Amino acid sequence: MNTNASATIGKNIRKYREARHLTREQLAEAIGLDTGYLGMCERGERQLGLNKTIEVIDYFGITANDIIPAKTESINRYHEEYITELNNMLDNLSDNQLAAVMRIVESIRTLR
C-alpha cells in the first residue's frame, strides 16, 4: 500500500471516529492499539495492519470501501477509453491481422 493510500485510510478512520464522537484513546482501546500509533496511522505516518484495519471496519460496522481508497472510477474511465480506441483499431484489420493481435494479447495475459 502506498503512502497516499495510508494517508487516505487514516483520514477516513479519523472521520468515522470523530463522527461517532470517539476520542482516539477510546478507539485505540476498543481495537487493542496504542493511542500514539493510532494517531500516526490517522495522519498517514504509519500503516495500520490488515487485521487492525478489519477490526476498525467491524467496530464501525462499515465496509472496506468506506475507508480504503479505490481508484476504480479513474481505472474504469481509462479502461473504457482503451476499449473504444482498440475497437476502432481492430475494425479495419484483416482476419490474419486479427489472429496476430489475438496471439499477442494471449501472450500478454500470461505475463500476470
Z-matrix of the N, CA and C atoms (Angstrom, degrees):
N
C 1 1.448
C 2 1.518 1 107.76
N 3 1.290 2 116.88 1 134.98
C 4 1.458 3 118.27 2 -177.37
C 5 1.526 4 111.25 3 -85.24
N 6 1.323 5 115.69 4 170.93
C 7 1.459 6 121.96 5 -177.22
C 8 1.510 7 111.58 6 -60.61
N 9 1.341 8 118.13 7 -40.00
C 10 1.453 9 120.32 8 179.46
C 11 1.516 10 111.48 9 -62.19
N 12 1.329 11 116.23 10 -40.12
C 13 1.461 12 120.22 11 178.11
C 14 1.520 13 110.07 12 -64.94
N 15 1.329 14 117.37 13 -42.32
C 16 1.464 15 121.03 14 178.93
C 17 1.523 16 110.60 15 -61.15
N 18 1.328 17 116.58 16 -42.17
C 19 1.463 18 120.77 17 179.58
C 20 1.528 19 110.54 18 -64.53
N 21 1.319 20 116.95 19 -40.80
C 22 1.457 21 120.30 20 179.92
C 23 1.519 22 111.03 21 -67.31
N 24 1.331 23 116.75 22 -43.21
C 25 1.463 24 120.18 23 177.99
C 26 1.525 25 109.71 24 -60.89
N 27 1.331 26 116.55 25 -46.46
C 28 1.460 27 120.19 26 178.88
C 29 1.512 28 112.55 27 -60.14
N 30 1.326 29 116.28 28 -43.88
C 31 1.468 30 120.84 29 178.67
C 32 1.530 31 110.64 30 -61.45
N 33 1.328 32 116.44 31 -40.51
C 34 1.457 33 120.18 32 -179.80
C 35 1.524 34 111.97 33 -69.72
N 36 1.333 35 116.92 34 -37.34
C 37 1.470 36 119.75 35 175.98
C 38 1.522 37 109.42 36 -61.70
N 39 1.329 38 115.83 37 -45.96
C 40 1.469 39 119.66 38 178.47
C 41 1.527 40 110.50 39 -60.21
N 42 1.324 41 117.52 40 -41.32
C 43 1.469 42 121.28 41 179.86
C 44 1.532 43 110.51 42 -59.16
N 45 1.332 44 117.38 43 -46.79
C 46 1.461 45 120.07 44 179.97
C 47 1.531 46 111.47 45 -69.10
N 48 1.317 47 117.00 46 -37.00
C 49 1.458 48 120.43 47 178.19
C 50 1.522 49 110.71 48 -63.11
N 51 1.318 50 116.43 49 -47.67
C 52 1.465 51 120.37 50 -178.81
C 53 1.526 52 111.82 51 -68.88
N 54 1.331 53 116.91 52 -34.87
C 55 1.472 54 120.11 53 178.54
C 56 1.525 55 111.00 54 -63.11
N 57 1.329 56 115.93 55 -27.35
C 58 1.470 57 120.45 56 179.31
C 59 1.540 58 111.41 57 -97.88
N 60 1.328 59 115.69 58 11.32
C 61 1.460 60 122.94 59 177.14
C 62 1.533 61 111.93 60 54.70
N 63 1.319 62 115.07 61 41.69
C 64 1.460 63 120.98 62 176.93
C 65 1.512 64 109.61 63 -101.06
N 66 1.309 65 115.82 64 144.28
C 67 1.459 66 119.09 65 171.96
C 68 1.532 67 107.48 66 -81.29
N 69 1.304 68 114.81 67 163.40
C 70 1.462 69 119.61 68 176.14
C 71 1.534 70 109.37 69 -61.02
N 72 1.319 71 116.45 70 -37.28
C 73 1.456 72 120.93 71 179.52
C 74 1.527 73 111.30 72 -62.61
N 75 1.326 74 116.64 73 -41.86
C 76 1.465 75 120.10 74 -179.66
C 77 1.525 76 111.39 75 -63.86
N 78 1.322 77 116.43 76 -44.52
C 79 1.465 78 118.82 77 179.61
C 80 1.525 79 110.34 78 -67.59
N 81 1.316 80 117.16 79 -42.84
C 82 1.462 81 120.27 80 -179.87
C 83 1.529 82 110.41 81 -59.04
N 84 1.317 83 116.82 82 -43.42
C 85 1.465 84 120.34 83 179.15
C 86 1.530 85 110.86 84 -65.04
N 87 1.322 86 116.81 85 -40.48
C 88 1.462 87 120.96 86 -177.76
C 89 1.526 88 112.57 87 -63.50
N 90 1.337 89 116.54 88 -32.81
C 91 1.469 90 119.12 89 -177.91
C 92 1.533 91 112.44 90 -107.47
N 93 1.336 92 116.22 91 6.58
C 94 1.462 93 120.18 92 176.16
C 95 1.515 94 113.77 93 68.36
N 96 1.322 95 114.79 94 48.80
C 97 1.458 96 119.80 95 -177.41
C 98 1.523 97 109.22 96 -130.29
N 99 1.310 98 117.43 97 148.80
C 100 1.447 99 122.64 98 175.22
C 101 1.522 100 109.56 99 -64.99
N 102 1.324 101 116.43 100 135.35
C 103 1.463 102 121.19 101 -177.79
C 104 1.525 103 112.37 102 -59.25
N 105 1.314 104 116.59 103 -43.27
C 106 1.464 105 120.27 104 179.73
C 107 1.522 106 111.84 105 -63.17
N 108 1.325 107 115.89 106 -40.55
C 109 1.473 108 119.53 107 179.26
C 110 1.523 109 110.05 108 -66.02
N 111 1.332 110 117.48 109 -42.07
C 112 1.467 111 120.34 110 176.97
C 113 1.526 112 110.06 111 -58.85
N 114 1.333 113 116.79 112 -40.99
C 115 1.463 114 120.24 113 177.96
C 116 1.522 115 111.80 114 -61.01
N 117 1.329 116 116.39 115 -42.29
C 118 1.469 117 120.03 116 178.28
C 119 1.532 118 110.50 117 -64.50
N 120 1.327 119 116.35 118 -37.27
C 121 1.475 120 119.84 119 178.05
C 122 1.523 121 110.21 120 -66.76
N 123 1.324 122 117.13 121 -42.41
C 124 1.465 123 120.23 122 179.69
C 125 1.527 124 111.31 123 -63.59
N 126 1.305 125 116.88 124 -30.64
C 127 1.472 126 120.59 125 178.37
C 128 1.525 127 112.41 126 -86.45
N 129 1.328 128 117.24 127 -3.28
C 130 1.461 129 121.09 128 179.63
C 131 1.511 130 113.27 129 79.40
N 132 1.323 131 117.25 130 13.98
C 133 1.461 132 121.30 131 179.76
C 134 1.526 133 111.51 132 -82.63
N 135 1.302 134 117.09 133 -24.63
C 136 1.463 135 123.88 134 178.01
C 137 1.517 136 108.66 135 -133.91
N 138 1.327 137 114.38 136 159.49
C 139 1.457 138 119.23 137 177.54
C 140 1.521 139 109.10 138 -98.86
N 141 1.300 140 115.03 139 132.18
C 142 1.453 141 120.54 140 173.41
C 143 1.517 142 107.19 141 -78.63
N 144 1.311 143 117.77 142 128.05
C 145 1.464 144 121.21 143 -178.17
C 146 1.517 145 111.91 144 -62.19
N 147 1.313 146 115.03 145 162.84
C 148 1.463 147 120.99 146 -178.20
C 149 1.521 148 112.06 147 -58.23
N 150 1.331 149 117.22 148 -46.52
C 151 1.468 150 119.67 149 -178.21
C 152 1.528 151 111.52 150 -62.30
N 153 1.309 152 116.72 151 -42.00
C 154 1.467 153 119.87 152 179.30
C 155 1.529 154 110.98 153 -70.29
N 156 1.321 155 116.54 154 -34.87
C 157 1.465 156 119.33 155 176.27
C 158 1.524 157 109.89 156 -62.23
N 159 1.322 158 116.28 157 -42.19
C 160 1.467 159 120.63 158 177.64
C 161 1.527 160 110.38 159 -64.00
N 162 1.324 161 117.13 160 -39.20
C 163 1.470 162 120.13 161 177.24
C 164 1.526 163 111.04 162 -61.95
N 165 1.331 164 116.56 163 -41.45
C 166 1.467 165 120.42 164 177.71
C 167 1.522 166 110.00 165 -62.19
N 168 1.323 167 116.44 166 -45.83
C 169 1.467 168 121.40 167 179.76
C 170 1.523 169 109.97 168 -59.22
N 171 1.333 170 116.67 169 -46.69
C 172 1.468 171 120.86 170 179.19
C 173 1.527 172 111.24 171 -64.79
N 174 1.317 173 116.19 172 -41.98
C 175 1.464 174 120.72 173 -178.42
C 176 1.533 175 110.88 174 -59.87
N 177 1.321 176 116.13 175 -44.44
C 178 1.460 177 119.81 176 -178.67
C 179 1.530 178 112.78 177 -82.93
N 180 1.330 179 117.11 178 -12.16
C 181 1.466 180 119.57 179 -178.76
C 182 1.518 181 111.75 180 68.72
N 183 1.328 182 116.06 181 38.47
C 184 1.461 183 121.57 182 -178.83
C 185 1.531 184 108.86 183 -117.11
N 186 1.307 185 116.51 184 -178.67
C 187 1.458 186 120.27 185 176.73
C 188 1.526 187 109.36 186 -105.04
N 189 1.317 188 115.83 187 164.68
C 190 1.463 189 120.45 188 176.76
C 191 1.519 190 110.73 189 -58.60
N 192 1.316 191 117.19 190 -35.50
C 193 1.471 192 120.80 191 179.32
C 194 1.521 193 112.62 192 -61.64
N 195 1.329 194 116.92 193 -22.30
C 196 1.456 195 119.89 194 -179.76
C 197 1.521 196 113.09 195 -73.08
N 198 1.334 197 117.59 196 -25.53
C 199 1.468 198 118.36 197 -178.76
C 200 1.517 199 114.32 198 -122.24
N 201 1.317 200 117.70 199 -20.80
C 202 1.462 201 119.68 200 -178.47
C 203 1.519 202 109.02 201 -93.22
N 204 1.338 203 116.95 202 125.37
C 205 1.463 204 118.93 203 -177.51
C 206 1.519 205 111.67 204 -66.15
N 207 1.303 206 114.58 205 136.73
C 208 1.464 207 119.99 206 176.96
C 209 1.513 208 108.69 207 -120.47
N 210 1.294 209 115.83 208 136.28
C 211 1.459 210 120.00 209 179.37
C 212 1.524 211 110.08 210 -103.41
N 213 1.314 212 115.72 211 25.29
C 214 1.460 213 119.04 212 -174.06
C 215 1.519 214 112.53 213 -63.58
N 216 1.328 215 118.00 214 -33.53
C 217 1.461 216 119.10 215 -179.03
C 218 1.523 217 111.36 216 -62.51
N 219 1.327 218 116.71 217 -48.51
C 220 1.462 219 118.85 218 179.86
C 221 1.521 220 110.73 219 -70.31
N 222 1.333 221 117.30 220 -36.55
C 223 1.462 222 119.91 221 177.83
C 224 1.516 223 109.96 222 -63.39
N 225 1.321 224 117.04 223 -45.66
C 226 1.462 225 120.19 224 179.63
C 227 1.521 226 111.84 225 -62.03
N 228 1.331 227 116.84 226 -39.62
C 229 1.465 228 119.99 227 179.76
C 230 1.527 229 109.92 228 -62.67
N 231 1.330 230 117.00 229 -47.37
C 232 1.454 231 120.08 230 179.52
C 233 1.517 232 111.07 231 -66.86
N 234 1.312 233 116.91 232 -37.66
C 235 1.458 234 121.51 233 178.60
C 236 1.529 235 110.00 234 -58.96
N 237 1.314 236 116.27 235 -47.11
C 238 1.464 237 120.39 236 179.48
C 239 1.527 238 111.54 237 -63.11
N 240 1.328 239 116.33 238 -40.09
C 241 1.465 240 120.13 239 178.57
C 242 1.527 241 110.78 240 -63.84
N 243 1.306 242 116.95 241 -42.86
C 244 1.466 243 121.04 242 179.04
C 245 1.523 244 110.98 243 -63.94
N 246 1.312 245 116.65 244 -42.81
C 247 1.463 246 120.25 245 -179.77
C 248 1.524 247 110.28 246 -62.64
N 249 1.320 248 117.16 247 -43.98
C 250 1.465 249 120.75 248 178.63
C 251 1.518 250 110.86 249 -61.12
N 252 1.343 251 116.03 250 -46.15
C 253 1.457 252 120.08 251 -179.74
C 254 1.534 253 111.31 252 -63.69
N 255 1.325 254 116.36 253 -42.71
C 256 1.467 255 119.84 254 178.37
C 257 1.525 256 111.63 255 -63.31
N 258 1.320 257 116.26 256 -42.33
C 259 1.469 258 119.11 257 178.01
C 260 1.524 259 111.49 258 -59.64
N 261 1.319 260 115.94 259 -41.59
C 262 1.471 261 119.58 260 177.91
C 263 1.526 262 111.21 261 -62.53
N 264 1.325 263 116.06 262 -40.60
C 265 1.467 264 119.84 263 179.33
C 266 1.529 265 111.58 264 -67.36
N 267 1.315 266 116.17 265 -39.62
C 268 1.462 267 120.73 266 -174.89
C 269 1.534 268 113.32 267 -75.27
N 270 1.311 269 116.17 268 -22.20
C 271 1.468 270 120.27 269 -176.50
C 272 1.523 271 113.92 270 -55.30
N 273 1.304 272 118.17 271 -35.39
C 274 1.460 273 121.11 272 -173.45
C 275 1.521 274 114.03 273 -104.75
N 276 1.335 275 117.26 274 15.22
C 277 1.456 276 119.25 275 -179.41
C 278 1.530 277 111.14 276 -88.64
N 279 1.325 278 115.39 277 150.57
C 280 1.467 279 120.86 278 175.57
C 281 1.530 280 108.97 279 -76.10
N 282 1.316 281 116.05 280 170.60
C 283 1.460 282 120.51 281 177.82
C 284 1.527 283 111.19 282 -59.67
N 285 1.327 284 117.01 283 -42.03
C 286 1.463 285 120.62 284 178.84
C 287 1.525 286 111.54 285 -63.80
N 288 1.314 287 116.01 286 -40.73
C 289 1.459 288 119.31 287 178.83
C 290 1.531 289 110.87 288 -66.76
N 291 1.321 290 116.76 289 -40.20
C 292 1.468 291 120.01 290 177.70
C 293 1.528 292 111.12 291 -62.89
N 294 1.330 293 116.29 292 -40.69
C 295 1.461 294 120.35 293 178.04
C 296 1.535 295 110.21 294 -62.42
N 297 1.323 296 117.18 295 -39.39
C 298 1.463 297 121.36 296 178.52
C 299 1.529 298 110.27 297 -65.35
N 300 1.320 299 116.45 298 -41.54
C 301 1.466 300 120.59 299 178.00
C 302 1.522 301 109.67 300 -62.18
N 303 1.314 302 117.67 301 -42.29
C 304 1.463 303 121.80 302 179.46
C 305 1.533 304 110.68 303 -60.82
N 306 1.325 305 117.20 304 -42.19
C 307 1.464 306 120.39 305 178.81
C 308 1.534 307 110.65 306 -63.27
N 309 1.314 308 115.94 307 -41.17
C 310 1.467 309 120.32 308 179.17
C 311 1.530 310 110.19 309 -63.87
N 312 1.323 311 115.87 310 -45.88
C 313 1.471 312 120.02 311 -179.63
C 314 1.524 313 110.29 312 -62.28
N 315 1.317 314 117.59 313 -42.79
C 316 1.460 315 120.88 314 178.29
C 317 1.520 316 111.25 315 -60.90
N 318 1.314 317 117.53 316 -40.45
C 319 1.464 318 119.65 317 179.84
C 320 1.519 319 110.60 318 -67.67
N 321 1.321 320 117.58 319 -34.27
C 322 1.469 321 121.25 320 177.93
C 323 1.521 322 110.44 321 -69.12
N 324 1.320 323 117.11 322 -39.83
C 325 1.466 324 120.93 323 -178.94
C 326 1.517 325 111.70 324 -62.50
N 327 1.314 326 117.66 325 -29.38
C 328 1.471 327 120.26 326 -179.48
C 329 1.517 328 111.99 327 -76.84
N 330 1.332 329 118.19 328 -9.61
C 331 1.469 330 121.39 329 -179.83
C 332 1.527 331 112.76 330 -75.69
N 333 1.299 332 118.64 331 -14.41
C 334 1.452 333 121.85 332 -177.30
C 335 1.451 334 112.18 333 -57.90
